[in-house]
Amino acid sequence: MLIAVGIHLLLLMFEVLVCDRVERGTHFWLLVFMPLFFVSPVSVAACVWGFRHDRSLELEILCSVNILQFIFIALRLDRIIHWPWLVVGCNFL
């Protein structure tokens, strides 16, 4: 329960940072995506705990699998990498 609350708070922080970035445009996208970078290792730990205790985990599985996607999107939005969006979204498949 505590892990789920922490994950939801980090996701809320990400949403607030996205809104702030869209309104002001002062932050780098890598800083905006930082809560998602913290969610992924916590989600992996939650998945391990959930599988051991026979719990159903949907959100945690999605967050733990998509860490590479979060990194590529943040790097592409900051124009650090200049790959086409198709290549950035390829690891979604």
C-alpha positions as CSV (number, residue, x, y, z in Angstrom):
1,M,0.0,0.0,0.0
2,L,2.8,2.4,0.9
3,I,4.7,1.6,-2.3
4,A,1.5,2.3,-4.4
5,V,1.0,5.6,-2.6
6,G,4.6,6.6,-3.4
7,I,4.3,5.6,-7.0
8,H,1.1,7.7,-7.3
9,L,2.7,10.7,-5.7
10,L,5.6,10.5,-8.1
11,L,3.2,10.3,-11.0
12,L,1.3,13.3,-9.7
13,M,4.6,15.2,-9.4
14,F,5.4,14.3,-13.0
15,E,2.0,15.7,-14.1
16,V,2.5,18.9,-12.2
17,L,6.0,19.3,-13.7
18,V,4.7,18.7,-17.2
19,C,2.0,21.4,-16.7
20,D,4.6,23.8,-15.3
21,R,7.0,23.1,-18.3
22,V,4.2,23.6,-20.8
23,E,3.1,26.9,-19.2
24,R,6.6,28.5,-18.5
25,G,9.0,26.5,-20.6
26,T,11.9,27.1,-18.2
27,H,12.8,23.5,-17.2
28,F,14.6,20.9,-19.2
29,W,12.5,17.9,-20.1
30,L,15.0,15.6,-18.4
31,L,14.1,17.3,-15.1
32,V,10.4,17.0,-15.8
33,F,10.8,13.2,-16.4
34,M,12.9,12.7,-13.2
35,P,9.9,11.4,-11.2
36,L,9.3,8.8,-13.8
37,F,13.0,7.8,-13.6
38,F,12.4,7.2,-9.9
39,V,9.1,5.4,-10.4
40,S,10.7,2.7,-12.5
41,P,13.1,1.1,-9.9
42,V,10.4,1.4,-7.3
43,S,8.0,-0.3,-9.6
44,V,10.5,-3.1,-10.2
45,A,10.7,-3.6,-6.4
46,A,6.9,-3.5,-6.2
47,C,6.6,-6.1,-8.9
48,V,9.0,-8.5,-7.2
49,W,7.1,-8.0,-3.9
50,G,3.7,-8.4,-5.6
51,F,4.7,-11.6,-7.4
52,R,6.1,-13.1,-4.2
53,H,2.9,-12.2,-2.3
54,D,0.5,-13.2,-5.1
55,R,-0.8,-9.6,-5.7
56,S,-2.2,-8.1,-8.9
57,L,0.0,-5.3,-10.2
58,E,-0.9,-3.5,-13.4
59,L,0.5,0.0,-13.1
60,E,3.7,-1.2,-11.6
61,I,4.4,-3.5,-14.5
62,L,3.9,-0.8,-17.0
63,C,6.1,1.7,-15.1
64,S,8.9,-0.8,-14.7
65,V,8.9,-1.9,-18.3
66,N,8.9,1.6,-19.9
67,I,12.0,3.2,-18.3
68,L,13.9,3.1,-21.6
69,Q,10.9,4.8,-23.3
70,F,10.8,7.6,-20.7
71,I,14.5,8.2,-21.2
72,F,14.3,8.4,-25.0
73,I,11.3,10.7,-25.0
74,A,13.0,13.1,-22.6
75,L,16.2,13.1,-24.6
76,R,14.3,13.7,-27.8
77,L,12.2,16.5,-26.4
78,D,15.4,18.2,-25.1
79,R,16.9,17.8,-28.6
80,I,19.9,15.9,-27.2
81,I,19.2,13.1,-29.7
82,H,17.9,13.8,-33.1
83,W,16.3,10.5,-34.0
84,P,12.9,10.5,-35.7
85,W,9.9,9.9,-33.4
86,L,9.4,6.6,-35.0
87,V,12.8,5.4,-33.8
88,V,12.1,6.9,-30.3
89,G,8.8,5.1,-30.1
90,C,10.1,1.8,-31.5
91,N,10.8,0.2,-28.2
92,F,7.1,0.6,-27.3
93,L,6.5,-2.3,-29.6
